[in-house]
Every structure is written in structure tokens, then in C-alpha cells.
Amino acid sequence: MIFQQKFIAHLLGCLKDSEYLLFEHFAIHKSIPEIPFNILLRKKDHQNVIEAIKSFSEIGVMNISQDNAYTKVQITFVDETKVQLNLWEDLFENNIIFMNSDIVFAKRQRSKSEFYMPNIEHLFEFAVLYHFLSGQGLPIQYLNYFEDFHFFVRDGLLEFFNNKYSTNYSNLDDLSNFKPTAEESILNELKKFPNNQFFKKINMQWRNLFTPSP
């Protein structure tokens, strides 16, 4: 398979001179075409990375589009294998910042001198928030990854998330079922974050500026 055998090495080479991290690092050596690769990447590096990706000789079709907060890169290789890359500049969805990019970058880790990835808490937080704010439960590929951790770690991740977002998950399987009540609780907590309070204030000021006086 082109994707697994050749493209991954090419992709990591495209990223090596950039400040980045790869959320789905658990899929880097085990192809999972059903899920995209989410990559946090500084804005200044986006275009250079995209141009470098284009140079891969076995790309058949490559479509690039802007999808809310990230650049979506959809690739079909000549053997008809497909992959999607989501290149994030900031972590927000529906005008809500759900993670602070600078903090995530500051705590990134390097995997055996191969590539950069988030710490485990940030990976867990991103996985749940990204899917829930898109109206989805956590996909099985992520659940399988987290299930491999020691139960102390799994319980710690759930406790961390429940405390931060006022949810009450008792096990990982519960995360596979999207619940509007959980999304509402998460959104309520996110709106309290300083960055979202700031944007709320700016938006109100703009609305007031363009609202006609009575």
C-alpha cells in the first residue's frame, strides 16, 4: 500500500522543519483510512507543507479546501488508496476555541525521535471535543487506542475530562455514543474559558457598532 509504505515517510519529511504535532500518532504505522490525520501546524508553515506534500510522485488526485478552522487535504493515490489530512492552525469549532494551541504545543512530545505528538491528556481531550462538537461519538479507532492503557491511566483521563467539562462518564465505551446533553455541558464550560470570553466581548462590540440607534 502506497500510503503505509511510502507516503508516511514523505509526510514526516514535509513536517520535519515545522512546528507541528500529529494527534493520530497511533495510526502512523498502521493504516486506518477511515479516520483523518489531524495535524496542528503553525500558520506560517501551512503553505510550505502543502507544496511539499504535492511533490509526492504517486498522488493521483489532491483536493484542498477550507473547512471551518482547518485546511482539509484529501488525497487519492494512484492505487486508489485515500487519506485525509486536517491541517489546524488554531483549535476551534463553530466559533468556539476548544483548546489553547500554545499550551498544546508547549507540552508536545517526540516519539523516539520520529515525530511530534501531544501529551496523552491533550490527545484525549482533542479526540472527545473534536468529535462531540461535530455531533459524533468517539470512533472505535480512538477507543481501541485508549483501551490499551492501564486502567489507572484510563480512569485518570476520564476523571480529568469529567472535572474539566462537568460530564459524568464512567467508562470509555460511553464516549462512543454522542449525547446532546454532554455536548451542551461541554459547550457551557468552553464558553467560560478566557479566550472565548474575549471573543464574545469583541463580537458584542461589533454588533453594537453596527446596530442603529433608536
N, C-alpha and C positions, 0 to 999 in steps of 0.2 A: 504494500500500500504506500503510495507516494507520501500521503500525509504523515504517516507514522515513521517511515524510514528516512525521508529526506527533508520534508518541509519544516518539521520541528527544529532541526538544526539550523536551517535557514532563518527561521523566525527569531530564534535566540540570538543569532548573529546580527540581525537587524536591530535588536533591542539593546545590545551589549554596551553601547556608548550613550545610552539614555538613562534617565532616572525613571524607573518603572517598577511595577510588581505585577505578578500574574496570580490571580485568585485561584483559578482551577489548576494549580500545580499538580494535584493528584492525578490529572489526566494527561500529563505531559509525555509519559512513556506508555500510555495505554489509551489508544484512540477511543473517544466517546463522541461520535459525530452528532449525537442528539443534543448536546449542550454546547453553547458558545464558550470561547475563551474570553474572559473579562480581564482587561489589562488596564491598570491605572498608569497614565503616562502624562508627563508634563506637556503643556500645550505647545511649547517651543519645539518639541520633538515629533509631534504628530506627523507633519508632512514628510519629514525625512524618513521616518519609519515606514510610512505608506509607500513612498517611492522605492525604498529598499525591498519591501515585500513584493512589489510589482516585478522585480528583476528575476524572480524565481522562474526558471525556464519551463516548468511543467504546469503552469497555471493555464487553464482553458478559458475561463470567464471570471472576471473580478468586478463586482459591483460595490460601489462605495456610496453610502448615504448617511444623512444625519438623522439620528433617532433620539429626540429629546436631548439628553445630556451627553451622549456618546456618539462617536463615529462608528457606524456599522460597516464592516468589511466582509462581504460574502464571496467566498472563493469556490469555484468548481474546477478541479484539476482535470487533466486530460484523461485520467482513468475514471472520471465521473465521481470520484470521492469529493465530498463537500465539507467545508468548515466555515464557521462564522467567528470573526474576531470583533469584540466590542472594545474600542479604544476610548477610555474615560479620561476626561480632563479634570472634572470635579464629580463628586458622588452625590447627585441629586436626581430626584424623580418627581414629576408633577410639581415643579417649583418648590420642592422641599429638599433641603440638604439633609441627607440621612447619615453621612459620615464625614468627618473632617479629613480632607486629603492630606494635609500637612502632618497630622498625627499618625495617619496610616503609613505614610512614607517614613516618618521618623522611627517607627517600630518594625520596619520590614526586616526580613531575614534572608540570608543567602543559603541556598540549598546545595551543599557540597561543591561550592564554587561554580555552580552551573547556572542558576538563575535566581532572581529575587522573588520572594513571596511574602504575603502578610503574616503576622503572627496569628496563632490559632484563634484567639478571641476575635480579631478583626475579620478573619475568614468566615467564621461562624456568623458574626453579625451581618456581614455583607450578604452572605448567602440567603439568610432569612429575610432581611429587609428588601433586597433587590427583587426577590420573587413575590413576597407578600404585597409590596407596593405596586406590583404589576398584576395583582389579582390572582396569584398562583400559590399553591403549596410548594414545599421544598421538594425538588425532584429526587428520585430514587438514587441517582448517582452521588448526590451530596450526602444523603442519608447513609449510604453504604460506607462512604469515606469516614464520616463521624462515628459510625457504629464500631469501627475498628479500634477506636481509642479505648483506653482503660475506663472502667465505669466511673472512677473518681473524676477523670477529665470530662467525660460526658455530663455528669451531674454538675460539675463546676461551670460548664458552658451554659447549661440550662438555667442555673441559678443566676449567673451573670446577666443573661438576657432577660429573665423574668424580673429581676430587680431594676434593671435599667428601663424597661418598657412596660412595666405594670401588667405583664402577662402571667399566666399560671400553667405553663407547660410542665408536665411531669415526666415525659419521655420524648425521645426524638421522633417516634412514629407520629405523634400528634402534629408535628410540623408539616407532615405531608398533606394535611387537609387544610385548605385555605378557609379561614373563618373571618367574615366581615367584622365581627366584634373584636377580634385580635388586631386586625388592620386599624380599626378605629382607635384602639388603645395605643398602638404604636405611633400613629399619626399625632395623637394628643401629646405624647411625650416628646416627639420630634419637634413639634411646634414650640416647645418650651426652650429648645436649645438656643444659645445666644445668636448664632448666625441666622437662624430662621426668624428670631425676634427682630433682628436688624433689617432683614429683607421685608418683613411685614410692615415695619415702620416706614421704609423707603416707598413701598407700594402705596401706603396710605397717603403719604405726602404727595406723590404723583397724582393720585386720584383727586385729592383736594385742590391741586393746582389747576386741573382741567375741569373741575366741577363748577358750573356757572353759579354766580352768587344770586340769591333770591331777590 
